[in-house]
């Protein structure tokens, strides 16, 4: 397992947070997702054999949100 940390652009409402959390959690290989509203971050544990951090970033971007930075921590 690895952990993706996505630094987002501004989140304007709690419903944005919920929308992002559901979309990322529905991806294959993703197990634990937390959106930190005040910090503007998404943290997700994922199985590297099923997905990667860039795919998770693409999911968030497709929802209309800006991803400023993608970081991966191996074996989280």
LUMSETOR-559100 format. One line per 8 residues: number of its first residue (from 1); their letters; for each residue x, y, z of C-alpha. Coordinates in steps of 0.5 Angstrom, whole numbers, plus 500, padded with zeros to 3 digits. Layout:
NUM	a	X Y Z  ...;
***
This chain:
1	xxxxxxxx	500 500 500  502 507 499  499 514 501  497 519 496  497 526 498  494 531 494  495 539 495  488 542 492;
9	xxxxxxxx	486 549 490  481 553 494  475 548 497  469 553 498  464 549 501  464 542 505  460 539 500  466 540 495;
17	xxxxxxxx	470 535 500  464 530 500  464 530 493  472 529 492  472 524 498  467 519 495  470 520 488  477 518 490;
25	xxxxxxxx	474 512 495  470 509 489  477 508 485  480 501 485  485 500 490  483 505 494  482 504 501  482 510 506;
33	xxxxxxxx	481 517 504  480 523 508  479 530 505  482 536 510  478 541 508  482 547 512  488 544 509  486 543 502;
41	xxxxxxxx	489 536 502  486 529 500  490 523 503  488 516 500  491 510 501  492 506 495  494 499 492  500 501 487;
49	xxxxxxxx	498 495 483  491 497 482  492 505 481  497 511 482  497 518 485  496 521 478  490 517 477  487 519 483;
57	xxxxxxxx	489 527 481  486 526 475  479 524 478  479 530 482  481 534 476  475 531 472  471 534 478  473 541 477;
65	xxxxxxxx	478 542 482  485 544 482  491 539 484  497 543 485  501 538 488  502 530 488  506 527 493  507 519 494;
73	xxxx	509 516 501  511 509 499  509 503 504  504 507 508;
***
